[in-house]
Amino acid sequence: MCAHHRGPTGRTAMYLRCYPYDRWQMGSHQEELRDYARRLGLGEPAVYLDNGASSLGPRPAFERLLRHTAGGGYQVLLIPGPFVFSLHDNEARALTEAIRSFGCHVLELPSPTGLPALPADDLDRAAVRARLPA
């Protein structure tokens, strides 16, 4: 369930969660997030991966990430999308907000469609501007 973790050696981390178990450990997602970190001029991100973990069950890597972030270990968290926190929008937003409250920026991987991606913490404001339900 828990995979690669290097600890808070830098100021950037990535979090991935996959259910069911992915024998490739979300390698393509990890590489995309590493490339994104390089393009942003960030250091090599620490990897937190809950492989085979449902958003409803235990997520040991996510719990370690929260502890390290709460302790000031990270300034930036890279994610493919807020769905890694929860498939339920309200819970995903609440967890994003909790991470932000530690002083950590949550950045979502840009869309492969070429449309600009919003940081996960701007999703509600974008819905308001577009007059969409949040």
Secondary structure by P-SEA (a helix, b strand, c coil): cccccccccccbbbbbbbcccccccaaaaaaaaaaaaaaacccbbbbbbbcccccccccaaaaaaaaaaaaccccbbbbcccccccccaaaaaaaaaaaaaacbbbbccccccccccccccaaaaaaaaacccc
